[in-house]
Amino acid sequence: MHLLLTLPNYDPDNCSAVMAHEIAKLLLEKADTFLSRQEAVKSAVELGMPLHEIEQYLDWLDLNRAPGALGSDSHCQRLRNEEDVSGRP
């Protein structure tokens, strides 16, 4: 007896596109120099990610990497320092 598992709204082509975009985002996120970012953008385009989405994602990354940005290392360190001074855990 075989168990057939069906997923609602499963579209293998769409899943492939979603996976390609996630891979493109990872490449863009790991690019930390101008040249590596250039290569990541080329790869993202080859994976089918539209340029406007690449630009939006890079802008989002830049905002989140900025010193003092919510979630950035400096922001988290500042919160840890405030906790140390106040004595709260």
C-alpha positions in Angstrom: 0.0 0.0 0.0 1.3 3.4 -1.0 0.6 6.6 0.9 0.0 9.5 -1.4 0.7 12.8 0.2 -0.8 15.8 -1.5 -0.1 19.3 -0.4 -2.6 22.0 -1.1 -1.6 24.6 -3.7 1.7 22.7 -4.3 3.3 24.0 -7.4 6.8 22.6 -8.1 7.7 25.4 -10.5 6.8 28.0 -7.8 8.8 26.1 -5.2 11.8 26.2 -7.5 11.5 29.9 -7.9 11.1 30.5 -4.1 14.2 28.3 -3.5 16.2 30.2 -6.2 15.2 33.6 -4.5 16.3 32.3 -1.1 19.7 31.2 -2.5 20.0 34.6 -4.2 19.3 36.3 -0.9 21.9 34.2 0.9 24.5 35.1 -1.8 23.7 38.8 -1.5 23.8 38.6 2.3 27.3 37.0 2.4 28.8 39.5 -0.1 30.8 41.8 2.0 33.0 43.6 -0.5 32.2 45.5 -3.7 33.5 42.8 -5.9 31.7 40.0 -4.1 28.5 42.0 -4.1 28.9 42.5 -7.9 29.2 38.7 -8.3 26.3 38.1 -6.0 24.1 40.5 -8.0 25.0 38.7 -11.2 24.2 35.3 -9.7 20.9 36.6 -8.3 19.9 37.8 -11.7 20.9 34.5 -13.2 18.7 32.8 -10.6 15.8 34.8 -11.8 15.5 37.4 -9.1 14.3 40.8 -10.6 16.7 43.7 -10.2 14.2 45.8 -8.2 13.9 43.0 -5.7 17.7 42.7 -5.5 18.0 46.5 -4.9 15.3 46.4 -2.2 17.0 43.5 -0.5 20.4 45.1 -0.6 18.9 48.4 0.8 17.3 46.4 3.6 20.6 44.6 4.3 22.5 47.9 4.4 20.0 49.4 6.8 20.2 46.5 9.2 24.0 46.4 9.0 24.4 50.1 9.8 26.0 50.9 13.2 23.3 51.3 15.8 20.6 49.7 13.6 18.0 47.5 15.4 19.4 44.0 15.4 23.0 45.1 14.5 25.9 43.9 16.5 26.5 47.4 17.9 22.9 47.7 18.9 22.9 44.3 20.7 26.2 45.2 22.4 24.8 48.5 23.6 21.8 46.6 25.1 24.1 44.2 26.8 26.2 47.0 28.3 23.0 48.7 29.6 22.0 45.4 31.3 25.4 45.2 32.9 25.2 48.7 34.2 21.7 48.3 35.5 22.4 45.0 37.1 19.4 43.4 35.5 19.8 40.1 33.7 
